[in-house]
Amino acid sequence: MRIQRLYLITKTFLSYGLDQLIPAKWLPWSIRVLRYLLFWMPNRHRDKSAGVRLRLALESLGPVWIKFGQMLSTRRDLLDPEIANELAKLQDKVKPFPGEQAQALIERALDIQSIHDEFDNFVVTPLASASIAQVHTATLKHGPDAGQDIVIKVIRPDIRKAIDADLKLMDTLASVLAKHLPDGRRLKPREVVKEYRKTLLDELDLLREAANAMQLRRNFEDSDLLYIPTVYSDYSRLSVMVMERIDGIPVSDVETLHALGVNMQLLAERGVEVFFTQVFRDSFFHADMHPGNIFVSRENPDDPKYLGIDFGIVGTLNREDKRYLAENFLAFFNRDYRKVAELHVDSGWVPAHINIEEFESAIRTVCEPIFNKPLADISFGHVLVNLFNTARRFEMEVQPQLVLLQKTLLYVEGLGRTLYPQLDLWKTAKPFLERWMKEQLGWRAVLRSVKENAPFWAEKLPEMPTLLYDYLRTQREQQQWQRSALAEFQAHQQRFAQRVWYGAITAALIVSTSLFYATEQSPWLTGCSALALVFSGILGWQRGRRSR
């Protein structure tokens, strides 16, 4: 099975001419000979560009490779822009599997005899079908929400087996590329596959997705910006998730939105606000905000609200990353490239040995031409891409959380410009970031820190007298030990000096006695010298005994 799959993948790659994407000078002669002797297959799509050929090849290989292409489209630091743009067009539309099979999978996962035991109006024909799962509609039959319209998401059968097999092949291919490509170390193909594996396997866990949805719903409870459907956790399992069905307009259906009189400028600006709120307020953001996962409520066209679905991929940022990211954005707004360079080093994203002046010059070279355009024409997401690409030349390691952030920002900005082409994302984002920075550095930050730590301090306060007493006692004992050790060291040094002194006298007496004897001097001098030598030896021996 694995050999057959490898043959099919090889055949597909060669028939689409993907081997031509690798420069011949990068391939050893043995591999080139092997390619023409054993895998002689013509390129059947010579009339298409490299990006189109890669996109079509991934589409023909099925769900796992489609998802891989979607992930690669966000790694513009690794790909030619034309290829990245083509991969961004990959549509996650896959032929559905039989509804009867989906029904059986749901019944098995929920451990029920029949789907009708828990749900009414189950529709066998899927509402939507994607590479990992498909969705069916029904209504709840029991409980306080009986009659509520719901959707049931179910993982495709045997998808894990296919994913594991293809991931192993991807890892093998990545190892070959890393070993033989001159730029393999910088491109990090194995790390890319590893990152993809984690993302894909996370999407297979619907319990994780349900938890993500509940967290996002709690973050935006009673919000005018974003509505997250209710997840019914009692019916959610590893391979099945049940949630409220929403009735919204796909955000990509601009004609319908215009027809309903939706305030497009406000809708676009709220999309930006939703993104920055998730990133900087909550440190927890929906990282798969492509148009297929975002809808607009039909209610209140003048005061539009977003509806979100599909929470398999989320990103998080720690406090330090948020702080440095916000300061980076503001420094860019103010065109303070020196500050941008310093922040990258301070945050640890770039090594400390990097020359700040050279880094600043490189950032200015890339970004200054961009700022010659009107702000409304500048792509915030592409500025971020250019920043990361420039920083990578200065040994910046790939930051997974920043890759997700970059991808999401590109989605949000593209979506906003589709809804309202005049959207000035800089103007929309800057007040938000400035307000957030004031909250982090001002008196509000102090009060928030006190509030957050008050329970911990209250818990530890009764222990403080004991801890203080133990600390003082330990300090006193340590001081006594230090004094004793110092006195012992001084005594040892004194004894050592005495031994050196007696040793020197003894050596002098030995030399003088030997000279007197050898030169046949007065026996009286020789005898006196010998007697002094014996006396010195006895005295040194006695002092040595007393010092032990």
Secondary structure by P-SEA (a helix, b strand, c coil): caaaaaaaaaaaaaaaccccccccccccaaaaaaaaaccccccccccccaaaaaaaaaaaacaaaaaaaaaaaaccccccaaaaaaaaacccccccccaaaaaaaaaaaaccccccccccccccccccccccbbbbbbbbccccccccbbbbbbcccaaaaaaaaaaaaaaaaaaaaaaccccccccaaaaaaaaaaaaaaaaacaaaaaaaaaaaaaaacccccccccccccccccccbbbbbbbbcccccaaaaaaaaccaaaaaaaaaaaaaaaacccccccccccccccbbbbcccccbbbbbbccccbbbbbcaaaaaaaaaaaaaaaacaaaaaaaaaaaaccccccccaaaaaaaaaaacccccccccccccaaaaaaaaaaaaaaacccccaaaaaaaaaaaaaaaaaaaaccccccccccaaaaaaaaaaaccaaaaaaaaaaaaaaaaaaccaaaaaaaaaaaaaaaaaaaaaaaaaaaaaaaaaaaaaaaaaaaaaaaaaaaaaaaaacccaaaaaaaaaaaaaaaaaaaaaaaaac
